[in-house]
Amino acid sequence: MVTKKPRIVIIGAGMAGLAAANKLYTCPISNTLFDLSIVEGGDRIGGRINSSEFCGDRIEQGATWIHGIEGSPIHKIAQDSNLLHSNQPWECMDEIYDDPITVAEGGHVLNPSFVEPISTLFKSLMDYIQGKDVQENGVISEVLKFCNLKNLSVGSFLRQGLEAYWSITKDEKGVTNVGNWSRKSLEEAIFAMHESIQRTFTSTNNLCNLDYSAERVYIMFPGEEITIAKGYSSVIDALASVLPVGMIQFGRKVERIEWQVESSRPVKLHFSDGTTLSANHVIVTVSLGVLKSGISEELNMFNPPLPNSKNQAISKLGYGVVNKVFLELSSFQDKKFPFLQMAFHQTGSLQSNPKIPPWIRRTSFICPIYSNSRTVLSWFTGQEAIGIESLTEEEIKSGFSTTVSNFLSTNGNELKFGKVLRTQWGTNPLFLGSYSYIAVGSSPDDMDTLAEPLPEIINLSDSSPPSPPLQILFAGEATHRTHYSTTHGAYFSGLREANRLLKHYNC
Ligand SMILES: Cc1cc2nc3c(=O)[nH]c(=O)nc-3n(C[C@H](O)[C@H](O)[C@H](O)COP(=O)(O)OP(=O)(O)OC[C@H]3O[C@@H](n4cnc5c(N)ncnc54)[C@H](O)[C@@H]3O)c2cc1C
C-alpha cells in the first residue's frame, strides 16, 4: 500500500523559510519522509535580504550587517562558503566608518572635544539601559543618580539623562563660537543625531515607543560587525543551493489560510490567483507587518481567526520602517566625500534653514559605501522612511543637494547627484515594513506567543476528536525573543520550527 507523505508547505523564501527548508530537506531520512515545498509571493528568494548593484558597486537594499560574528550562524555560513572576500567593490563601510566628521547645520565643523562628551553620555545611557558595563566618569555617575529607573521607554530615559547632564553642567558657559548656536541647542542636536541612529537600529519612529526593560532581554553576539563581500544574498543562495529545482514556487501569494479542519490534509492555502493547496503542516514566515495587516477585518488571512492571545501579540509588538537611499556623486570638486554626521537645528528652531526639507532632518549621516566610492548612502527611519517612498527621484536628489551643500563647504556651488536608488520596504505588500521591536505595552513574551504553533494544546477530556497537531507553525525574525529584527534571529526561528516537526515525526 502506498501511504501519502505528510505535506509541509513553507510560506516565504526569506531567511527563516529557507533555513527551515534546508534543515528539513538535508536531515537524513526526512527528505524521503516529507513532501516539502516553499510558496513565495515574490519573484526572488531572500525576502528582506536583497543584494543588488548600483553604479558598479555591490549594495544591500535590506540586511547589511552581521551583528557580531562570534556565535553567528550567518557568519559561519559565509565563512564556510567563502563569501567574505570579493574582487568587486561592495558596501563594506571600511575605515571611513571609524573616522566621521560632525558638522552642525550652517556648515560648522565641530571640534571632536565638543562632540565627544555628548556621544559618551549617549553611549553610557544606552549601555546602562542594555545592562552593559558603563564606563562611569564623574558626570556620568551623577547623571545616572538623577535618572528615574522606573522608565517605560528608552526615549524617556535618554531625555531624562540629557536633562540631568544639563543640570549638572549648567555652570559651563552657554555660548559657543559655532555660528549662532547656543551650547545647549548644539548639545541637543548632537544628542538627537545619536537618537536617530538608535531609531534606525530598532526601526522605531520614536524612541518613546521602545520598551525600556526589553532592551536587557535582547542579545547581541560579541565580536566585530561586518558586511558580506559577496553580498548578503550569497548566504541565502548557499542555503537554497541544496534544494531541488522546483521546490520553491514563485508568484504564489497566499491570501487565506484555512485551518482546524479535521481531515488528513488539514490546512488549505488559498492563493491570489484563485488556486488552492492542502497541507498537513504550514510554516508561516511572513513578516510581522504582513501578519498585522493579515489579521485586519478587511483581509482575514486566517480562517478561523487566530486565537485572541496571538492576535493581541501581533497587534502590540512594534514593527517599523527603515529605508536606505543610495546616491551617485556626480561632482564633489574631486575631494573625497567624508563620513558626514549631521547635527540639525531641532524642530521649531528659528535658526533652521527653510530650504532643508523636513524629511531629511531626522537622518543622522551620509557617507560613501567604502573609501573613495562615488556612491553615498543615508538611512531613514519611521515617518521619514515612509515619506521618502512617495517622493520623486528628483525631489530626493534636490533635497540631498541642498542639505549636503549647507553642511559641506562647496564654494557656493550646489553639490549634484546623478542616479538615485531608494528602497521601499514600507509600501511593498510582501513586507509592509522592515523589522520588529518591542513596543511600550508589549514584551518579549509576545514573541513567544507568536511563535506558538496552532492548534493550541488539545483538551484530552473533551470527547470531540482532536484536531490534527501542528497545523500552523510560525517562524520569522519577529518570533525570536532574544534575536528579533536580525537575519540570525530569522535563521534560528526557521531551525526551531523545522526541529519541531522533525521531533514530532521522531526524526
Ligand atoms: C533596510 C533593512 C536593513 C536591515 N539590516 C539588517 C542588518 O544589518 N542585519 C540584520 O541581521 N538584519 C537586518 N535587517 C533585518 C533582516 O533583513 C530580517 O530580520 C530578516 O531578513 C527577516 O527574514 P524573515 O525570513 O523572517 O522574513 P522575510 O525576509 O520578510 O521573508 C518572508 C518572505 O515571505 C514572503 N511573503 C510575504 N507575504 C507572503 C504571502 N502572503 N504569500 C507568500 N509569500 C509571502 C516575502 O516575499 C518574503 O520573501 C534589515 C532589514 C531591512 C529591511
PDBQT file of the ligand as one rigid body, heavy atoms in Angstrom, charges set to zero:
ROOT
HETATM    1  C1  LIG A 601      16.608  48.089   5.309  1.00  0.00    +0.000 C 
HETATM    2  C2  LIG A 601      16.855  46.877   6.164  1.00  0.00    +0.000 A 
HETATM    3  C3  LIG A 601      18.076  46.731   6.796  1.00  0.00    +0.000 A 
HETATM    4  C4  LIG A 601      18.325  45.614   7.601  1.00  0.00    +0.000 A 
HETATM    5  N1  LIG A 601      19.559  45.480   8.169  1.00  0.00    +0.000 NA
HETATM    6  C5  LIG A 601      19.861  44.344   8.841  1.00  0.00    +0.000 A 
HETATM    7  C6  LIG A 601      21.190  44.095   9.256  1.00  0.00    +0.000 A 
HETATM    8  O1  LIG A 601      22.088  44.903   9.020  1.00  0.00    +0.000 OA
HETATM    9  N2  LIG A 601      21.451  42.932   9.927  1.00  0.00    +0.000 N 
HETATM   10  C7  LIG A 601      20.471  42.013  10.202  1.00  0.00    +0.000 A 
HETATM   11  O2  LIG A 601      20.768  40.975  10.826  1.00  0.00    +0.000 OA
HETATM   12  N3  LIG A 601      19.188  42.231   9.794  1.00  0.00    +0.000 NA
HETATM   13  C8  LIG A 601      18.874  43.350   9.112  1.00  0.00    +0.000 A 
HETATM   14  N4  LIG A 601      17.611  43.555   8.640  1.00  0.00    +0.000 N 
HETATM   15  C9  LIG A 601      16.542  42.621   9.050  1.00  0.00    +0.000 C 
HETATM   16  C10 LIG A 601      16.588  41.292   8.283  1.00  0.00    +0.000 C 
HETATM   17  O3  LIG A 601      16.645  41.556   6.911  1.00  0.00    +0.000 OA
HETATM   18  C11 LIG A 601      15.336  40.498   8.619  1.00  0.00    +0.000 C 
HETATM   19  O4  LIG A 601      15.207  40.356  10.025  1.00  0.00    +0.000 OA
HETATM   20  C12 LIG A 601      15.332  39.093   8.025  1.00  0.00    +0.000 C 
HETATM   21  O5  LIG A 601      15.834  39.062   6.722  1.00  0.00    +0.000 OA
HETATM   22  C13 LIG A 601      13.891  38.577   8.070  1.00  0.00    +0.000 C 
HETATM   23  O6  LIG A 601      13.805  37.295   7.498  1.00  0.00    +0.000 OA
HETATM   24  P1  LIG A 601      12.425  36.501   7.578  1.00  0.00    +0.000 P 
HETATM   25  O7  LIG A 601      12.620  35.216   6.879  1.00  0.00    +0.000 OA
HETATM   26  O8  LIG A 601      11.932  36.500   8.975  1.00  0.00    +0.000 OA
HETATM   27  O9  LIG A 601      11.366  37.397   6.777  1.00  0.00    +0.000 OA
HETATM   28  P2  LIG A 601      11.339  37.884   5.255  1.00  0.00    +0.000 P 
HETATM   29  O10 LIG A 601      12.691  38.135   4.763  1.00  0.00    +0.000 OA
HETATM   30  O11 LIG A 601      10.358  39.008   5.214  1.00  0.00    +0.000 OA
HETATM   31  O12 LIG A 601      10.749  36.630   4.477  1.00  0.00    +0.000 OA
HETATM   32  C14 LIG A 601       9.375  36.407   4.348  1.00  0.00    +0.000 C 
HETATM   33  C15 LIG A 601       9.068  36.014   2.900  1.00  0.00    +0.000 C 
HETATM   34  O13 LIG A 601       7.650  35.820   2.793  1.00  0.00    +0.000 OA
HETATM   35  C16 LIG A 601       7.202  36.334   1.546  1.00  0.00    +0.000 C 
HETATM   36  N5  LIG A 601       5.769  36.633   1.686  1.00  0.00    +0.000 N 
HETATM   37  C17 LIG A 601       5.205  37.654   2.364  1.00  0.00    +0.000 A 
HETATM   38  N6  LIG A 601       3.863  37.569   2.308  1.00  0.00    +0.000 NA
HETATM   39  C18 LIG A 601       3.584  36.448   1.595  1.00  0.00    +0.000 A 
HETATM   40  C19 LIG A 601       2.371  35.822   1.198  1.00  0.00    +0.000 A 
HETATM   41  N7  LIG A 601       1.174  36.305   1.547  1.00  0.00    +0.000 N 
HETATM   42  N8  LIG A 601       2.442  34.684   0.450  1.00  0.00    +0.000 NA
HETATM   43  C20 LIG A 601       3.646  34.150   0.085  1.00  0.00    +0.000 A 
HETATM   44  N9  LIG A 601       4.820  34.722   0.432  1.00  0.00    +0.000 NA
HETATM   45  C21 LIG A 601       4.786  35.853   1.183  1.00  0.00    +0.000 A 
HETATM   46  C22 LIG A 601       8.066  37.554   1.311  1.00  0.00    +0.000 C 
HETATM   47  O14 LIG A 601       8.127  37.880  -0.059  1.00  0.00    +0.000 OA
HETATM   48  C23 LIG A 601       9.421  37.088   1.875  1.00  0.00    +0.000 C 
HETATM   49  O15 LIG A 601      10.231  36.533   0.858  1.00  0.00    +0.000 OA
HETATM   50  C24 LIG A 601      17.331  44.632   7.796  1.00  0.00    +0.000 A 
HETATM   51  C25 LIG A 601      16.104  44.753   7.139  1.00  0.00    +0.000 A 
HETATM   52  C26 LIG A 601      15.869  45.864   6.322  1.00  0.00    +0.000 A 
HETATM   53  C27 LIG A 601      14.559  45.978   5.609  1.00  0.00    +0.000 C 
ENDROOT
TORSDOF 0
